[in-house]
Amino acid sequence: MSTNKLRVIQDFEKLSKEIQEQIKLSYPEGFSQHLIQFTNKEGRLVSALPFETDEKIYLVRMTTQEALDIILDDDDYNDDGMLKVASKEQFADKYAELDYMSDAVSDDDDDLSDDYDEPYDDDEDDDED
């Protein structure tokens, strides 16, 4: 993994649709159980969902309740909070060519725990992937 990747903290709703879909594929059982906590540059404790692309390492800012609400309100997830098979297949086909999605497509977890002590750019307006 490159240590020169841009590190971004951003809200889920402000991410591009493509990044949101890739996150869903990476976390087909929902987000709340994968949240990490860290202290932001203002000294506040923040919870976020980690997600890494070839260019960036995202910490997707959300509380546990927001993580549950996102899944509850999302048509790609069923009533049990699981990514629907049709959505999973659609996203897997759509993003199969992306090397960093190969683990998500095969349901393997990626451990980013060593990356949380690095500085992140808390950029709410960054919509690039």
C-alpha positions as CSV (number, residue, x, y, z in Angstrom):
1,M,0.0,0.0,0.0
2,S,1.3,3.4,-0.9
3,T,1.8,5.9,1.9
4,N,1.5,8.8,-0.5
5,K,-2.3,8.3,-0.9
6,L,-4.5,11.3,-0.2
7,R,-6.4,10.7,3.0
8,V,-9.9,12.2,3.1
9,I,-12.6,12.4,5.7
10,Q,-16.0,12.9,4.1
11,D,-19.7,12.3,4.8
12,F,-21.3,9.3,2.9
13,E,-23.9,11.6,1.2
14,K,-21.2,13.8,-0.3
15,L,-19.4,10.9,-1.9
16,S,-19.9,10.1,-5.6
17,K,-22.4,7.5,-6.5
18,E,-19.6,5.2,-7.7
19,I,-17.7,5.4,-4.4
20,Q,-21.0,4.8,-2.5
21,E,-21.6,1.7,-4.6
22,Q,-18.1,0.4,-4.1
23,I,-18.4,0.9,-0.3
24,K,-21.7,-1.1,-0.4
25,L,-19.9,-3.9,-2.2
26,S,-17.1,-3.8,0.4
27,Y,-19.6,-3.8,3.3
28,P,-22.5,-6.0,2.1
29,E,-23.6,-6.7,5.7
30,G,-23.9,-3.0,6.6
31,F,-21.6,-0.4,8.0
32,S,-22.2,0.0,11.8
33,Q,-20.1,-3.0,12.9
34,H,-17.1,-1.7,10.8
35,L,-16.9,1.9,12.2
36,I,-13.6,3.0,13.8
37,Q,-13.1,5.9,16.1
38,F,-10.4,8.6,16.0
39,T,-9.6,12.0,17.2
40,N,-9.9,14.7,14.5
41,K,-7.7,17.8,14.2
42,E,-10.1,19.7,16.5
43,G,-9.6,17.1,19.2
44,R,-13.1,15.6,18.9
45,L,-13.8,11.9,18.8
46,V,-15.3,11.0,15.5
47,S,-16.5,7.6,14.1
48,A,-16.0,6.7,10.5
49,L,-16.1,3.9,8.0
50,P,-12.7,3.1,6.4
51,F,-12.5,2.6,2.6
52,E,-9.5,2.6,0.3
53,T,-9.2,3.1,-3.5
54,D,-6.0,3.2,-5.6
55,E,-5.7,7.0,-5.1
56,K,-7.3,7.7,-1.7
57,I,-8.0,6.4,1.7
58,Y,-11.4,7.5,2.9
59,L,-12.7,7.7,6.4
60,V,-16.5,8.1,5.8
61,R,-17.7,10.1,8.7
62,M,-20.9,8.6,10.3
63,T,-22.3,7.7,13.7
64,T,-23.5,4.2,14.5
65,Q,-27.1,5.5,14.1
66,E,-26.4,7.2,10.8
67,A,-24.8,3.9,9.6
68,L,-27.9,2.0,10.5
69,D,-30.2,4.7,8.9
70,I,-28.3,4.7,5.7
71,I,-28.8,0.9,5.3
72,L,-32.4,1.1,6.4
73,D,-33.2,3.8,3.8
74,D,-31.2,2.2,1.0
75,D,-33.1,0.1,-1.6
76,D,-29.9,-1.9,-2.3
77,Y,-30.2,-3.5,1.1
78,N,-32.9,-5.9,2.3
79,D,-34.9,-5.6,5.5
80,D,-32.2,-7.6,7.3
81,G,-29.6,-5.0,6.4
82,M,-27.9,-7.2,3.8
83,L,-26.9,-6.1,0.3
84,K,-29.4,-7.6,-2.0
85,V,-28.0,-10.3,-4.3
86,A,-29.0,-8.4,-7.5
87,S,-27.3,-5.2,-6.3
88,K,-24.2,-7.2,-5.2
89,E,-24.0,-8.8,-8.6
90,Q,-24.6,-5.5,-10.4
91,F,-21.8,-3.7,-8.4
92,A,-19.4,-6.7,-8.7
93,D,-19.8,-6.7,-12.5
94,K,-19.6,-2.9,-12.7
95,Y,-16.4,-2.6,-10.6
96,A,-14.7,-5.9,-11.3
97,E,-11.9,-4.2,-13.3
98,L,-10.8,-2.2,-10.3
99,D,-7.9,-3.9,-8.6
100,Y,-8.7,-2.5,-5.2
101,M,-12.2,-4.0,-5.4
102,S,-11.0,-7.6,-5.9
103,D,-11.2,-8.3,-2.2
104,A,-14.7,-6.9,-1.9
105,V,-15.9,-9.0,-4.8
106,S,-14.5,-12.0,-3.1
107,D,-15.8,-11.0,0.3
108,D,-12.4,-10.6,1.9
109,D,-11.9,-7.9,4.6
110,D,-9.0,-5.4,4.1
111,D,-7.3,-4.3,7.3
112,L,-6.5,-0.5,7.3
113,S,-5.9,-0.3,11.0
114,D,-2.3,0.9,10.6
115,D,-3.5,3.9,8.6
116,Y,-5.5,5.7,11.3
117,D,-2.6,7.5,12.8
118,E,-1.7,9.3,9.6
119,P,-3.1,12.8,8.8
120,Y,-6.4,13.0,6.9
121,D,-7.8,15.8,4.9
122,D,-11.2,16.7,6.3
123,D,-12.6,17.8,3.0
124,E,-16.3,17.8,2.8
125,D,-16.4,19.3,-0.7
126,D,-14.1,16.6,-2.3
127,D,-16.4,14.5,-4.5
128,E,-13.7,12.9,-6.5
129,D,-12.9,9.2,-6.3
